[in-house]
Amino acid sequence: MSAYREYEYIEHTADIGVKVFGPTMKDLFENAGKAFFDILTEPESIRPSLKKQVIVENQGQSREWDRLLVAWLSEFLYLFEVEQWLFRECEIQSLQENRLEAVCRGEHYDPDRHEIKTGIKAVTYHQLSVQRVNDLWEATIIFDI
């Protein structure tokens, strides 16, 4: 268990907002993934029995952490909607401002075992921020539901 909150929900009209924390950028991205799947379903119901490599890149010349964070979470949305993946844990292997490589563990969606708590339509740029606050990285993310 970490000595800091990994994430918390924040008030947002009609959508769901989270504030994510991490002592390193790697921790911040891993905790954002946890928040994503916690919004979607009960993470405890996901068996980490299958592995999948996930690679995300910023398109174009953009070298910004916030854009990479949206791409990371949007990749989870794509993998859930198209390939039915649910992840319990992701370990980032490599992280630069324009590219992320991770190994994620989870399984395919099973409606008999995985209740969808909140459907996510999109990861938005609305109020998006990634910044260093004291000794932690902090990100604000709004999900369109």
Backbone bond lengths (Angstrom), bond angles and torsions (degrees), N, CA, C in turn:
res aa  C-N    CA-C-N  psi(-1)  N-CA   C-N-CA  omega(-1)  CA-C   N-CA-C  phi
1 M - - - 1.462 - - 1.523 108.92 -
2 S 1.298 116.25 136.60 1.453 120.86 -177.58 1.529 110.88 -80.60
3 A 1.325 114.83 160.39 1.467 121.20 179.83 1.529 111.25 -87.55
4 Y 1.293 117.71 6.86 1.461 122.92 179.50 1.528 107.71 -134.59
5 R 1.333 115.88 160.44 1.470 120.00 173.91 1.521 107.97 -70.40
6 E 1.328 117.42 134.07 1.464 120.06 178.14 1.519 110.65 -76.36
7 Y 1.343 116.75 -38.42 1.463 121.39 176.84 1.514 109.07 -164.34
8 E 1.340 114.38 163.72 1.462 120.74 175.58 1.518 108.07 -147.86
9 Y 1.316 114.98 152.21 1.465 119.82 176.87 1.518 108.97 -80.25
10 I 1.328 115.38 145.83 1.461 120.52 176.67 1.527 108.62 -123.88
11 E 1.319 115.35 153.72 1.463 120.95 -179.90 1.521 110.55 -65.29
12 H 1.336 115.79 132.54 1.462 120.02 173.30 1.520 108.02 -157.21
13 T 1.327 116.01 129.13 1.461 121.24 -178.81 1.518 110.77 -65.10
14 A 1.326 116.94 124.75 1.471 125.56 171.51 1.525 115.39 71.56
15 D 1.304 118.96 -17.27 1.457 122.05 179.11 1.527 108.53 -120.01
16 I 1.323 116.98 -177.11 1.470 121.22 175.66 1.516 107.91 -116.94
17 G 1.322 114.78 130.38 1.459 120.55 176.85 1.510 110.46 -115.12
18 V 1.332 115.87 146.67 1.453 121.47 173.74 1.519 109.57 -133.94
19 K 1.303 114.13 148.97 1.457 121.94 170.17 1.524 104.34 -113.27
20 V 1.331 115.69 124.12 1.459 122.49 -174.89 1.525 108.29 -112.82
21 F 1.343 116.02 144.88 1.461 121.23 -176.27 1.523 110.59 -128.45
22 G 1.322 115.89 154.87 1.458 121.09 173.52 1.514 111.05 -172.44
23 P 1.341 117.61 141.55 1.455 120.25 177.79 1.534 112.71 -68.11
24 T 1.328 116.29 -25.47 1.467 120.93 176.07 1.528 108.36 -125.93
25 M 1.309 116.26 163.60 1.460 120.41 177.60 1.529 110.10 -62.60
26 K 1.333 116.99 -37.07 1.471 121.51 176.97 1.524 110.20 -59.00
27 D 1.328 117.70 -47.06 1.464 121.69 178.62 1.527 110.61 -62.07
28 L 1.328 116.44 -40.75 1.467 120.62 179.91 1.530 110.73 -59.29
29 F 1.324 116.93 -46.50 1.464 120.78 -179.15 1.530 111.12 -67.78
30 E 1.327 117.48 -40.86 1.464 120.14 178.34 1.532 110.63 -63.86
31 N 1.328 117.32 -40.94 1.466 120.90 179.64 1.528 111.80 -69.74
32 A 1.327 117.45 -32.06 1.469 120.43 175.40 1.528 109.60 -63.90
33 G 1.331 116.97 -38.60 1.466 120.50 176.05 1.522 111.54 -63.31
34 K 1.333 116.99 -41.33 1.464 120.54 176.72 1.522 110.56 -60.73
35 A 1.328 116.86 -44.29 1.467 120.83 179.96 1.525 110.48 -61.40
36 F 1.345 117.36 -42.68 1.461 121.91 179.65 1.527 110.44 -55.87
37 F 1.337 117.28 -51.36 1.461 119.82 -176.12 1.521 112.28 -74.12
38 D 1.330 117.83 -23.71 1.458 120.55 174.39 1.532 110.74 -70.61
39 I 1.308 117.19 -34.77 1.470 120.66 175.52 1.530 109.38 -66.88
40 L 1.322 116.24 -42.93 1.458 122.44 -174.38 1.536 113.16 -71.16
41 T 1.327 117.32 -46.33 1.471 121.38 -174.19 1.524 109.74 -154.00
42 E 1.311 116.92 -175.19 1.471 121.45 175.06 1.530 107.71 -85.22
43 P 1.328 118.55 111.08 1.469 120.01 -177.46 1.529 113.43 -56.72
44 E 1.332 117.29 -31.15 1.462 120.42 -179.70 1.537 111.96 -63.67
45 S 1.331 116.87 -21.91 1.468 120.05 -179.88 1.530 112.59 -80.72
46 I 1.328 116.84 -9.10 1.470 121.24 -177.62 1.529 109.28 -92.04
47 R 1.309 116.16 120.89 1.470 120.78 176.09 1.529 108.73 -84.34
48 P 1.335 118.18 127.77 1.464 119.87 179.25 1.535 111.57 -82.23
49 S 1.328 116.44 53.68 1.462 121.12 -171.78 1.530 114.15 -91.07
50 L 1.324 118.05 -18.86 1.463 121.38 179.67 1.521 109.70 -119.47
51 K 1.347 115.80 148.60 1.463 120.92 178.36 1.515 109.57 -110.99
52 K 1.325 114.83 145.16 1.468 120.38 175.03 1.518 108.41 -142.58
53 Q 1.320 116.30 132.02 1.458 119.73 174.04 1.523 108.17 -81.95
54 V 1.321 115.52 132.61 1.456 121.60 179.29 1.523 107.47 -120.82
55 I 1.322 116.02 123.85 1.469 121.98 178.31 1.524 107.65 -123.73
56 V 1.317 115.13 129.10 1.461 121.14 -179.14 1.527 108.02 -129.22
57 E 1.320 115.85 137.32 1.465 120.79 176.99 1.510 109.98 -129.51
58 N 1.328 115.88 145.28 1.458 120.77 170.29 1.517 107.30 -71.31
59 Q 1.303 116.55 135.67 1.453 120.40 177.70 1.519 109.20 -83.61
60 G 1.316 115.86 146.49 1.458 120.44 177.58 1.519 111.74 75.05
61 Q 1.321 115.89 -152.83 1.462 122.27 -174.62 1.518 113.04 -89.28
62 S 1.321 117.43 -4.00 1.458 121.08 -174.55 1.523 111.59 -61.68
63 R 1.319 116.06 128.51 1.464 121.90 177.03 1.528 107.01 -127.61
64 E 1.311 115.18 63.80 1.456 119.92 -175.98 1.520 109.43 -125.09
65 W 1.349 116.40 137.21 1.457 121.32 -179.82 1.525 112.07 -61.89
66 D 1.336 117.65 -39.53 1.462 119.28 -177.05 1.527 111.62 -64.31
67 R 1.312 117.59 -39.91 1.469 120.53 178.50 1.530 111.17 -66.89
68 L 1.323 116.84 -38.29 1.459 120.16 177.95 1.530 110.09 -67.14
69 L 1.327 117.09 -36.89 1.463 120.98 178.37 1.533 110.76 -62.88
70 V 1.326 117.33 -43.65 1.472 120.58 176.83 1.529 110.06 -63.54
71 A 1.321 117.60 -41.31 1.472 120.91 178.78 1.534 110.64 -63.06
72 W 1.325 117.64 -40.72 1.475 123.77 179.04 1.519 110.47 -60.58
73 L 1.324 116.81 -51.34 1.461 120.78 -178.13 1.529 111.56 -70.89
74 S 1.316 117.06 -34.56 1.468 120.88 176.82 1.527 111.01 -66.07
75 E 1.328 116.74 -32.28 1.470 120.58 176.27 1.524 109.98 -64.80
76 F 1.338 117.51 -39.41 1.468 120.40 175.78 1.519 110.70 -61.15
77 L 1.327 116.44 -42.10 1.465 120.72 179.46 1.534 109.72 -62.55
78 Y 1.320 116.62 -45.42 1.464 121.23 177.92 1.539 110.41 -60.57
79 L 1.329 117.36 -47.55 1.466 120.73 -177.76 1.523 111.47 -64.12
80 F 1.338 117.19 -32.69 1.458 119.36 176.83 1.530 110.40 -72.56
81 E 1.328 116.83 -49.27 1.471 120.15 -175.11 1.521 112.93 -68.56
82 V 1.313 118.17 -38.06 1.461 121.52 -173.49 1.530 112.48 -94.62
83 E 1.339 116.77 -42.51 1.463 119.95 -175.44 1.531 113.26 -110.67
84 Q 1.339 116.78 -0.17 1.471 122.87 176.38 1.532 113.86 65.24
85 W 1.342 118.25 30.83 1.460 121.84 179.20 1.521 111.06 -83.01
86 L 1.329 115.72 139.33 1.461 123.92 166.83 1.530 106.28 -126.17
87 F 1.330 116.87 132.11 1.461 120.12 -178.29 1.520 111.06 -113.32
88 R 1.310 114.89 138.98 1.470 121.60 176.81 1.519 110.45 -94.29
89 E 1.337 116.33 -32.58 1.459 120.40 -178.53 1.513 110.18 -152.30
90 C 1.313 115.29 147.12 1.463 121.82 176.26 1.518 108.50 -135.20
91 E 1.311 115.34 132.56 1.451 120.82 176.74 1.527 108.45 -113.31
92 I 1.302 115.84 117.56 1.455 120.13 -179.51 1.521 108.95 -77.21
93 Q 1.319 115.27 125.70 1.468 122.41 -179.20 1.520 111.41 -91.43
94 S 1.312 116.34 -34.73 1.465 121.92 -175.62 1.526 108.08 -149.70
95 L 1.328 116.43 136.65 1.463 120.49 -177.50 1.513 110.36 -146.49
96 Q 1.331 115.60 117.60 1.464 123.58 170.45 1.518 106.47 -127.39
97 E 1.336 117.08 170.25 1.467 119.83 -176.78 1.521 113.63 -62.03
98 N 1.330 118.06 -19.68 1.465 119.17 -178.24 1.532 113.51 -119.37
99 R 1.348 117.96 5.19 1.471 119.22 -178.19 1.529 110.62 -157.88
100 L 1.317 114.50 140.70 1.455 121.51 179.31 1.523 108.30 -135.92
101 E 1.327 116.45 135.65 1.465 121.80 174.13 1.518 107.42 -126.01
102 A 1.328 116.55 131.87 1.457 121.19 -178.73 1.519 110.43 -142.71
103 V 1.321 114.70 156.80 1.463 121.52 169.49 1.519 105.63 -111.76
104 C 1.331 115.54 120.91 1.461 121.29 -178.29 1.528 109.23 -111.58
105 R 1.318 114.52 145.49 1.462 120.42 179.62 1.518 109.12 -120.32
106 G 1.319 114.41 135.01 1.455 119.75 -179.33 1.506 110.13 -178.60
107 E 1.313 114.35 -146.45 1.466 120.33 -179.47 1.518 108.64 -158.34
108 H 1.332 115.15 174.94 1.457 119.98 177.38 1.526 110.18 -82.49
109 Y 1.296 115.42 148.01 1.460 123.44 -179.39 1.528 111.33 -56.72
110 D 1.317 115.51 130.11 1.457 123.10 176.56 1.528 106.84 -126.67
111 P 1.336 118.24 107.77 1.467 120.14 -175.91 1.526 113.89 -59.37
112 D 1.330 117.85 -20.49 1.463 120.49 177.71 1.532 112.09 -76.07
113 R 1.337 117.27 -21.91 1.462 120.60 -177.60 1.521 114.64 -117.85
114 H 1.322 116.93 -21.43 1.470 120.23 -175.34 1.531 110.25 -114.24
115 E 1.297 115.94 106.88 1.459 120.23 174.72 1.522 108.60 -82.56
116 I 1.324 116.41 128.03 1.462 120.10 175.57 1.528 107.10 -83.33
117 K 1.334 115.64 110.13 1.474 121.43 -177.71 1.524 110.60 -74.42
118 T 1.321 115.75 -47.66 1.464 121.34 -177.86 1.516 108.63 -143.32
119 G 1.327 116.22 122.44 1.461 120.02 175.75 1.516 110.25 -75.83
120 I 1.314 116.52 131.52 1.464 122.00 178.58 1.517 108.06 -102.36
121 K 1.332 116.29 124.90 1.466 120.85 178.38 1.524 111.74 -88.55
122 A 1.349 115.85 -36.99 1.471 119.14 -175.98 1.520 110.35 -163.81
123 V 1.325 114.20 156.45 1.462 122.13 169.66 1.520 104.57 -98.62
124 T 1.331 117.59 125.07 1.457 119.89 -171.41 1.529 112.61 -104.26
125 Y 1.329 114.73 166.23 1.463 122.05 172.80 1.530 110.75 -94.06
126 H 1.336 116.74 -2.56 1.465 121.87 -178.87 1.531 109.87 -63.33
127 Q 1.294 118.34 123.33 1.472 125.95 179.82 1.528 113.46 58.82
128 L 1.325 116.96 17.25 1.460 121.34 -178.66 1.525 110.14 -65.42
129 S 1.326 116.01 133.27 1.461 119.81 174.04 1.514 109.69 -152.49
130 V 1.318 115.22 146.99 1.462 123.28 171.79 1.518 105.08 -134.17
131 Q 1.327 116.04 120.63 1.456 119.21 -176.97 1.525 110.93 -152.04
132 R 1.316 114.86 160.96 1.461 121.35 176.00 1.526 107.15 -92.05
133 V 1.331 116.67 125.55 1.458 121.79 177.77 1.519 106.85 -125.79
134 N 1.319 115.55 111.21 1.465 122.10 -175.28 1.521 109.65 55.38
135 D 1.327 118.92 -116.67 1.465 120.19 -176.22 1.528 113.45 -102.53
136 L 1.333 117.48 11.51 1.465 120.93 -179.47 1.521 111.99 -127.07
137 W 1.329 115.44 148.28 1.457 120.76 165.36 1.521 106.45 -79.88
138 E 1.319 115.62 145.33 1.463 121.30 -177.72 1.529 108.41 -139.29
139 A 1.329 115.65 134.35 1.470 120.37 177.80 1.513 109.10 -129.02
140 T 1.321 116.14 142.11 1.455 122.64 172.86 1.520 107.03 -112.51
141 I 1.333 115.71 127.59 1.461 122.13 -176.58 1.517 108.99 -134.28
142 I 1.336 116.21 134.65 1.455 121.85 176.59 1.530 108.32 -113.75
143 F 1.344 115.29 129.15 1.458 121.49 178.28 1.519 108.53 -105.58
144 D 1.333 116.29 130.86 1.465 122.38 174.27 1.529 107.15 -79.36
145 I 1.343 116.07 122.70 1.466 119.32 -178.33 1.522 111.20 -116.68
